[in-house]
Amino acid sequence: MASPAQEINLTASTQYAAYDHSKAIRDCISMATVRAPIYEPQSRSAVDIVAVIDRSGSMAGVKLNLVRKTLLFVIDQLKPCDRLCLVLYDDNVVVEFPLTLMTKENKELTKAKVEKISDRGATNLCGGLLKGMEQIIVRSSGQKAKVASVLLFTDGLANRGITGFTQIIDAMRDPIGSLAKPGVLDNARPTHAPFPFMQMQQQIPMQQAMQQVSAQPPMQMQQSPAPPLPPPPMQQAAPPLQLNQFPMQQSIPQPLSESLAIAPSGTVVSCLTNRMHS
């Protein structure tokens, strides 16, 4: 019998927990998992891994939980000679920590950072990917590992920075040059320059502006005689208004009464509405 360290575990799970025996089942899908003993040479080449994590709002819930579990698994597999870098991106791109040796102490610190990753903002996928590639390119020759990888964790819903598939491929051919272009690392939202008046106000401090205004002489208005006004046209006096000429509000039909209002002085005020014509 094999020792516990050499056992092979086989587990199987079906698509559904239960099946209805009264119905014919054409397909029964199941998954088998085989776990064999881990074999690794006593000595292997060191690896440099850059994990680029999409923490945008669309990754909330199950997606980000799976990313955390995957990262924790990767960290457990690394040796003290291996290095890990963590790049996070949403609207913006942040290098959480550069390539760092995964000693026992650093592993614990790294796991704590992974557990705190939370969703936010939009998705600058290309900016995060290029930043991760940059971490591999700029490594010093004395610390380069022979094996290097950039792991991208994302749902692929890019909506900030460079979003087109062809444009992202082109940017990956020259990551450092592409990062220097405007609109790649920032959120790439349209910005509007302030109005000229606002620019003038921003350039002059408030106290200085007030001093300039108070130092100016008062404006002198030129006095000129006004031309005589023509005499008003002769008008006949209007007869006095008799309130009894109008029926009281209670006797006005309903559609019209809602279109009229009686002022406190008793004057009838007309409100033009469509119901006056009904």
C-alpha positions in Angstrom: 0.0 0.0 0.0 1.3 3.4 -0.9 2.2 5.8 1.9 -0.1 8.8 2.6 2.4 11.1 0.8 2.0 9.0 -2.4 -1.7 8.4 -2.5 -3.7 9.4 -5.5 -7.1 10.9 -4.8 -10.0 10.5 -7.2 -13.3 12.4 -6.8 -16.3 12.7 -9.1 -19.3 15.1 -9.2 -22.3 15.1 -11.4 -24.0 18.1 -13.1 -27.1 17.7 -10.9 -27.4 16.4 -7.4 -30.4 14.3 -8.3 -32.1 13.0 -11.4 -35.8 12.1 -12.1 -36.0 8.4 -12.8 -39.3 8.8 -14.6 -37.7 10.9 -17.4 -35.3 9.7 -20.0 -31.8 11.2 -19.6 -29.8 11.5 -22.8 -26.7 13.1 -21.4 -25.3 12.8 -17.9 -22.4 15.2 -17.4 -19.9 14.5 -14.6 -16.5 15.8 -13.7 -13.7 13.6 -12.3 -10.8 15.2 -10.4 -7.5 13.4 -9.9 -5.0 14.7 -7.3 -1.6 13.1 -7.6 1.4 13.6 -5.3 3.3 16.8 -6.0 6.6 16.1 -7.7 9.1 18.9 -8.0 12.9 18.7 -8.4 14.8 19.6 -5.3 16.3 22.5 -7.2 14.6 24.5 -10.0 15.1 27.9 -11.6 13.6 30.9 -9.8 10.5 32.5 -11.3 9.3 36.1 -11.5 5.5 36.5 -11.5 3.5 39.7 -12.0 -0.1 39.3 -11.1 -2.3 42.0 -12.8 -5.7 42.2 -11.0 -8.9 43.7 -12.3 -10.7 45.1 -9.3 -13.3 47.1 -11.2 -17.0 47.1 -10.2 -17.8 44.3 -12.7 -15.6 42.0 -10.8 -17.6 42.3 -7.6 -18.8 39.1 -5.9 -17.9 35.6 -7.2 -15.3 36.8 -9.8 -13.1 38.7 -7.2 -13.5 35.9 -4.7 -12.1 33.4 -7.2 -9.2 35.8 -8.0 -8.3 36.0 -4.3 -8.4 32.2 -3.9 -6.3 31.7 -7.0 -3.7 34.2 -5.8 -3.5 32.6 -2.3 -2.9 29.3 -4.0 -0.1 30.8 -6.2 1.5 32.4 -3.2 1.6 29.0 -1.4 3.4 27.4 -4.3 6.2 30.0 -4.5 9.6 29.4 -2.9 11.8 31.9 -1.1 13.8 32.3 -4.3 10.7 33.3 -6.3 9.5 36.9 -6.7 5.9 38.2 -6.9 4.6 41.6 -8.0 1.0 42.8 -7.6 -0.6 45.3 -10.0 -4.1 46.5 -9.4 -6.3 48.5 -11.8 -9.7 50.0 -12.0 -10.0 53.5 -13.5 -6.3 54.0 -12.6 -3.4 51.6 -12.3 -1.4 51.0 -9.1 1.6 48.9 -8.4 0.7 47.5 -5.0 4.3 46.2 -4.5 7.2 45.5 -6.9 8.8 42.1 -7.5 9.5 40.8 -4.0 11.1 37.6 -2.7 8.5 35.3 -1.3 10.0 34.6 2.0 7.8 33.3 4.8 7.3 36.8 6.2 6.6 38.3 2.8 4.1 35.6 2.0 2.1 36.5 5.0 2.2 40.2 4.1 1.2 39.5 0.6 -1.7 37.3 1.6 -3.0 40.1 3.8 -2.9 42.5 0.9 -4.7 40.0 -1.4 -7.5 39.6 1.2 -8.1 43.4 1.2 -8.6 43.7 -2.5 -12.1 45.2 -3.1 -14.0 46.2 -6.2 -14.3 49.8 -7.4 -14.5 52.0 -10.4 -14.3 51.2 -14.1 -11.8 49.0 -16.1 -8.5 50.3 -17.5 -7.5 46.8 -18.7 -4.9 47.9 -21.2 -3.2 50.2 -18.7 -3.0 47.5 -16.1 -1.6 44.9 -18.6 1.0 47.3 -19.9 2.1 48.2 -16.4 2.5 44.6 -15.5 4.6 44.0 -18.6 6.7 47.0 -17.7 7.6 45.3 -14.4 9.2 42.4 -16.3 11.0 44.6 -18.8 12.7 47.0 -16.4 14.2 44.2 -14.2 17.9 44.6 -13.4 20.1 42.1 -15.0 21.5 40.8 -11.7 18.1 39.9 -10.4 16.3 38.6 -13.4 14.8 35.1 -13.1 15.1 32.8 -16.0 11.3 32.2 -16.0 9.0 35.2 -16.0 5.2 35.5 -16.4 2.5 38.1 -16.3 -0.8 36.7 -15.1 -3.9 38.8 -16.0 -7.0 38.3 -13.9 -10.0 40.0 -15.6 -13.5 39.6 -17.0 -12.3 41.5 -20.1 -14.9 44.4 -19.9 -12.5 47.2 -20.8 -14.1 50.7 -20.8 -11.2 53.1 -19.9 -8.0 53.9 -21.6 -7.3 51.8 -24.7 -10.4 49.6 -25.2 -10.2 48.3 -28.8 -8.9 44.7 -29.3 -6.5 45.7 -32.1 -5.3 48.8 -30.3 -4.5 46.7 -27.2 -2.5 44.2 -29.3 -0.5 47.1 -30.9 0.2 48.6 -27.5 1.6 45.3 -26.2 4.3 45.4 -28.8 5.9 48.4 -27.1 4.6 48.5 -23.5 6.9 51.3 -22.2 6.4 53.5 -25.3 2.6 53.0 -25.1 2.5 53.9 -21.3 4.1 57.2 -22.2 1.1 58.2 -24.4 -1.7 60.3 -22.9 -4.9 58.6 -22.0 -3.3 55.1 -21.3 -2.8 55.2 -17.6 -5.4 57.8 -16.6 -9.1 57.2 -16.7 -9.2 58.7 -20.3 -12.5 60.5 -19.7 -13.1 63.7 -21.7 -12.1 66.8 -19.9 -13.2 70.3 -20.6 -11.0 73.4 -20.3 -12.5 76.1 -18.0 -14.1 79.1 -19.5 -11.8 82.1 -20.2 -13.4 84.0 -17.4 -12.6 81.2 -14.9 -9.0 81.1 -16.2 -8.7 84.9 -15.6 -10.1 84.6 -12.1 -7.7 81.7 -11.3 -4.7 83.7 -12.4 -5.4 86.7 -10.2 -5.7 86.2 -6.4 -8.9 87.5 -4.9 -7.2 90.2 -2.7 -5.2 91.5 -5.6 -8.3 91.7 -7.8 -10.1 93.7 -5.1 -7.2 96.1 -4.8 -7.2 96.6 -8.6 -10.9 97.3 -8.6 -10.6 99.8 -5.7 -7.7 101.6 -7.3 -9.6 102.4 -10.4 -11.2 106.0 -10.5 -15.0 106.0 -10.3 -16.8 106.0 -13.6 -18.0 109.5 -14.7 -21.4 109.6 -16.3 -22.0 112.4 -18.8 -25.0 114.5 -18.0 -27.1 115.5 -21.0 -30.6 117.0 -21.0 -33.2 114.5 -21.8 -35.5 115.4 -24.8 -39.0 116.4 -23.8 -41.6 113.6 -23.7 -44.5 113.9 -26.2 -47.9 114.5 -24.5 -49.9 111.3 -23.8 -52.8 110.6 -26.2 -56.2 111.5 -25.0 -58.0 108.5 -23.6 -61.6 108.2 -22.4 -62.1 107.2 -18.9 -63.1 103.6 -18.5 -66.3 103.0 -16.5 -65.8 101.6 -13.0 -65.7 97.9 -12.7 -68.8 96.4 -11.1 -68.2 93.1 -9.4 -71.8 92.1 -9.9 -71.2 92.0 -13.6 -69.5 88.6 -13.1 -71.2 85.6 -11.7 -69.8 84.2 -8.4 -67.3 81.4 -8.6 -69.9 78.8 -7.4 -72.0 79.4 -10.5 -69.2 79.0 -13.0 -69.2 75.6 -14.8 -66.7 73.1 -13.6 -64.3 73.2 -16.6 -64.2 76.9 -16.7 -64.1 77.4 -12.9 -60.8 75.5 -12.8 -59.4 77.9 -15.4 -60.4 81.0 -13.5 -59.2 82.4 -10.2 -60.8 85.1 -8.0 -58.2 87.5 -6.6 -58.6 88.7 -3.0 -59.7 92.1 -4.3 -62.5 90.5 -6.3 -60.8 90.9 -9.7 -61.3 88.0 -12.1 -57.9 86.6 -13.4 -58.0 84.4 -16.5 -55.6 81.4 -16.7 -55.2 80.3 -20.3 -55.8 76.5 -20.4 -57.2 74.2 -23.0 -60.2 73.5 -20.9 -61.6 77.0 -21.4 -62.4 75.9 -25.0 -64.3 72.8 -23.9 
